[in-house]
Amino acid sequence: MRLDYQNSLYIADRDHHRIQKYLADSSNATIVAGLANRTSGSSLSQLSYPSHVLVDASGNMCIIDTGNERVSYLGLMVLLQKQ
């Protein structure tokens, strides 16, 4: 779990192969990385057992994608296009 500069909470939802974001004062999450159908995979849009997420002050994310043995970097523009 990680908080960003706007107090949004990011969770590496390991068993569902995604990263979720909760806005401050909200109980609904937005999937910001991985797939909504909870499937794992090795393509660039998929995650496999993500274990950690880091968010910088610009909204860029660094994801430790354990199952794929990689570190993924998602810039703010990628996230805006995905939503």
C-alpha positions, 0 to 999 in steps of 0.5 A, spaced: 500 500 500 502 507 498 499 514 499 500 519 494 501 526 495 493 527 494 492 522 499 490 517 494 491 510 496 494 505 491 494 497 493 498 492 489 492 487 489 496 481 488 491 475 488 487 479 483 493 481 478 492 489 478 493 495 482 487 499 485 487 506 487 482 509 492 481 516 492 481 520 499 474 519 502 472 514 497 470 507 498 470 505 491 477 503 487 479 504 480 483 499 477 490 503 474 494 497 472 492 490 470 485 487 468 478 488 471 477 481 469 482 479 474 487 474 470 494 474 470 499 475 464 505 477 461 503 482 456 504 490 457 497 491 460 497 485 464 500 483 471 502 477 475 502 477 482 504 484 483 507 485 490 509 493 491 507 499 488 511 506 488 508 513 486 512 519 485 509 526 486 508 527 479 503 520 479 508 516 476 508 509 478 513 503 479 510 496 480 514 490 482 510 485 478 513 479 481 510 473 477 513 476 471 519 478 474 519 485 472 519 492 474 513 496 470 514 504 470 507 507 468 507 515 467 501 519 468 499 520 461 499 512 460 494 512 466 490 518 464 489 514 457 487 507 460 481 510 464 
